[in-house]
Amino acid sequence: MSQPGAQALTVRFARPEDEAGWRLLWSGYCKFYSVDIPEAVTAETWRRCLDPKVPALRCLVADSQGPEGWGLVGFATLLEHLGTWSIEPVGYLEDLYVAEAQRKRGAGTALMSACAAIGRQAGWRKLYWRTQAGNVTARALYDRLGTRTDWVVYDWPLDPTGAPSRS
């Protein structure tokens, strides 16, 4: 069943020619989360997304073939890692973003479904992610697909000088 306003989408791995579209989406993603990612980090993230020598990082894009000609409308980045609670690896969805004008039209669901398919094919035990508590649009999608856990997430910024740091 298609959603109102649904469009033809192809979810695929990012390609070099996607850089301009990905950067536009990345900029929207950073703006949404009110973060200023240095250009060097953005460039390195893109490089890693395409580097076959970094197989643990995968970048998917949602490419619209709709009549509006939007091109790339969303992206997801996945990290595969080992764990201590299972023999199988697990997948971490680090980033998921759909352009604001394209939300609630199927791109988020398509990206998540593609992430799950990659995980199943790779034999992952699970796919997990985190989001801000107030991100109600994303949480509506996540509540349909996953199970909210009781785990609390902490970040501990590590200063290279060893200085104590709390954010």
N, C-alpha and C positions, 0 to 999 in steps of 0.2 A: 504494500500500500504506500503510495507516495504522499509526502506531506504537502500542504498547501504551499505553492510557490517553489516546489521542488524542481531541480534542474538536472540535466544530464551531467554526471560527474565521473571522472576517472581518478581513482586514487592510485598513485604509483610512487616509486622511489624518485627522489629529486635528481635532476640532471643539471649539468653545467649551465645550460641555457635558461634555467629557472632562477638564476641568481637575482636578477632585478626584481622579479615578482616575489621571491622569497624575502628579499630585503625590505620590500614594501610591507609585507605581512609582519615581518620581524619588528619593524618600527612600530606598527600598530600594537603588537603584543607588548613591547616594552612600554609604550605609552599607557596601555591599559593597566599594567602593573606599577606604573610610576617609577620605573627604573631607568637609569642611564647607563647602558652597556657601552664601554669604550669600543671604538671602531676596531681596534686590534683584536678584541675578543669576538666581535661579530664576524670579522674576516676569518679568524681561526675556527670558529664554530662552523661556518659554511665550508671551509676547506675540509674539516673533519667529516662533515656530512657526506662528502663525495669521495673520501679517501678509502679505497678498498683495504688499506692496511689498518684501518680502524673499524673492524667489523662489528664491534660491540655497539657502535653508534649508527643508528639508521634514521634517515629523514624521509618522511612521506609528504607528498603534496596532494591536495585535492584540486584537480584541474577541471574547470567548468567548460563544457561545450555548449552552454546555453546561448540563446539568441542575443543576450546582452553582451556576450563576448568578454566576460570578466577575466578569463584566464585563471590564474591561481587564486583560489578563494580561501585556502587554509593550509595548515601544515601540522605535522606531529613529529616530535623527535623521541626516539626510543633508545634505551640503553639496556643491554643484556648484561647480567652479572650473576656470579655464583653466590650461593648463600650457605648458611650453616644449618638450616632447618630442613633441607631436602637435598637429594642428589641432583635433581633437575635444576637448571638455571631458572632465573626469574627475569621478568621484563619490567623496567621502570619507564613509564611515560613521563618524560621530563617536561615536555612542552606540548600543548595543544592550543591552536588558535584558529579561529575562523573570522574573516573580515566582518566587521559589524553589520554592514549592509547585506551580508549573506547568511546571517544566523537564522536558525530555525527553518532551514530549507534542506537539511539532510547532510550537509558536509561534515558536521561534527560526528554524527552517527556513522557515516561512511569511513571517516578516518579511524574512529575507535574500532569499528569492525575489521578494518584492514590490520590494525595493530594486533588485535586478538588472533586473526588468521596467521600472521607472522609468528606469534607466540606458539600457537598450536603446532604449526609446521616445525618450529625449532625445538619443540618439546619442553617449553617453559611450564613451570608449575603454576604460575600465576602472572598476571599483569597488574601492577599497582601504580598509583599516582596520588598526587595531593593537589589541593586547590585552596584558594582563600575562602574562608567561611562565608563572606558576603558575595561571592560569585554565583548568584542564584541561577543565572542562565546555564552556566556549565554544570552546576550541581543538579539541575533538573535532568540533564542528560546522564550524568554519572549515577544518579539515584536509580535510573532505569537499568543501567548496565552492570553496576558493581554493588558491592556491599560496603557500607560505611563501617569503619572499624572504630574501636575505642582507643587506638594508639594516638599518642600526642607527639607531634613533630617538634624537634628542637634544632636550631642552627647554632653552631659555635664557630664564628669566624676565627680562623687561625692566622694570626699575625706572624709573618716570617721571622720577625726579630724575637719572638717568644713573649712579647708583651701581652699581658692579660687584656682581653677584649670582650666586651658585651655589647650587643646591638639592641 
